[in-house]
Amino acid sequence: MIGVAIAFIVVGIILLFLIPWVGIAAGIVGLVLAVLWVAGFGRRAAAGNSAADRRRV
């Protein structure tokens, strides 16, 4: 997901000089995706500790 976010930011910067409104929108989408990645959305859950799980039984 971070690759897509960086791609949107780069495309947004390039389009900012050609079509400003499209560049701004693409940049904002990229920033939102980057913030979501930093916050932890889109990641898999951590695997449980199997040794600790066996002791609980």
MARBA-505607 format. One record per atom (N, C-alpha, C, O, CB): residue in one letter; y, z, x. Coordinates in pm, whole numbers, plus 50000, padded with zeros to 5 digits. Glycine has a CB too. Example, Ala and Ser with C-alpha at 12.3 -4.5 7.8 and 13.67 -1.06 7.14 Angstrom:
! MARBA-505607
A494315078051319 A495505078051230 A496705078051320 A496685084651424 A495535090551131 S497755070851285 S498945071451367 S500035078751290 S501145080451341 S499405057251408 
***
This chain:
! MARBA-505607
M498815000050082 M500005000050000 M501265000050087 M502284994450048 M500005012149906 I501175006250203 I502355006750289 I502694992850341 I503864989650365 I502145016450406 G501664984450359 G501924970750404 G502684962750300 G503584954950333 G500624963850438 V502324964650175 V503024957850066 V504464962750057 V505384954950034 V502294959949932 A504654975850075 A506004981450069 A506874975750180 A508024971950156 A505944996750080 I506344975150301 I507114969650413 I507404954850390 I508494950150422 I506354971550546 A506434947550335 A506644933350307 A507764931550205 A508614922750221 A505354926850255 F507774939750099 F508834938750000 F510204941850061 F511194935350029 F508564948249883 I510254951650148 I511524955250212 I512024943750299 I513204940350296 I511384968050296 V511124937850378 V511514926750466 V511954914650385 V512974908450414 V510354922950560 V511184911250282 V511564899950197 V512884902950126 V513724894050109 V510444896950092 G513074915450085 G514334919350022 G515524917550113 G516584912950071 G514264933549975 I515344921350241 I516444919650337 I516754904850358 I517924900950365 I516104926350471 I515714896650369 I515924882250389 I516594876050266 I517534868150279 I514594875150418 L516094879550147 L516654873850025 L518044879449994 L518794873449916 L515724876349908 L518374890750053 L519694896550031 L520794886950073 L521884886850014 L519834909750106 F520524878850174 F521524869250222 F521504856150143 F522504848950139 F521294866350369 L520364853050079 L520254840550005 L520554842349857 L521414835549800 L518874834650023 I519844851649795 I520014854649652 I520154869849641 I519154876849630 I518794849249565 P521384874949644 P521584889449656 P520884897849549 P520314908249582 P523044892449652 W520894893749424 W520304902149320 W518794903049335 W518214913549311 W520654896749183 V518164892249374 V516714892349395 V516374900749518 V515374908049519 V516174877949409 G517174899549621 G516944907449742 G517084922349719 G516304930249772 G517914903149850 I518074926249639 I518254940449607 I517054945549528 I516544956449556 I519564942649528 A516614937849430 A515474942149348 A514204943349433 A513454953049420 A515234932149233 A513954933649519 A512774934149605 A512834945949701 A511824952449726 A512624921049683 G514004948649754 G514164960149844 G513934973349773 G513314982349829 G515544960049904 I514404974449651 I514204986749574 I512724988749543 I512214999849553 I515024986449443 V512034977949506 V510594978949480 V509864983449607 V508974991949601 V510024965249431 G510244977849721 G509634981949847 G509894996449880 G509005003449927 G510144973249960 L511105001249856 L511425015249882 L510645024549790 L510175035049833 L512925017649866 V510515020749663 V509745029049569 V508285029849613 V507695040649611 V509845023449425 L507705018549652 L506325018649698 L506155027049825 L505155033949840 L505845004449724 A507125026449915 A507055034450037 A507135049350005 A506415057350064 A508185030450134 V508005053049912 V508135067149874 V506845071949807 V506395083149832 V509335069149778 L506255063549722 L504985067249659 L503875068949762 L503035077849748 L504585056749556 W503875060649864 W502875061849970 W503055074750047 W502085081750077 W502945049850065 V504305078150079 V504585090450151 V504195102650066 V503715112650118 V506075091150191 A504415101649935 A504085112749845 A502585114249826 A502125124649778 A504765110749710 G501805104149861 G500355105349854 G499705097949741 G498485099049724 G499995119249845 F500435090449663 F499825082749556 F499075070949615 F499525064949713 F500885077949455 G497945067549556 G497175056149602 G496195059449711 G495505050449761 G498085045649649 R496095072049751 R495125075849853 R493875081249784 R493915085849670 R495715086449950 R492775080549854 R491535085949800 R491515101049817 R492155106449907 R490295079449868 A490795107449731 A490665121849740 A489875125449866 A489015117949910 A489985127649613 A490185136949922 A489485141350042 A488035144750008 A487755150049900 A490195153550105 A487135141750098 A485725144750076 A485505159750086 A486145166650166 A484835137150177 G484615164650005 G484325178950008 G483535182750132 G482905174350195 G483545182949883 N483585195450165 N482855200550280 N481435203550233 N481215213150158 N483545213350341 S480465195550275 S479115196950225 S478465210050269 S477655215750195 S478275185150270 A478795215050387 A478215227750433 A478715239150347 A477935248050312 A478575230350582 A479965239150312 A480515249750226 A479965248550085 A479745258650019 A482055249050223 D479725236350039 D479175234449905 D477755239749896 D477365245149792 D479215219649867 R476965238350002 R475585243250001 R475535258550000 R474625264349942 R474825237950121 R476505264950064 R476505279550069 R476835285749934 R476425296949905 R477485284450174 R477575278649851 R477975284049722 R476825284949624 R476875292749530 R479065275749663 V475785277149644 V474675276549547 V473765288449561 V472775289549488 V473875263649563 
***
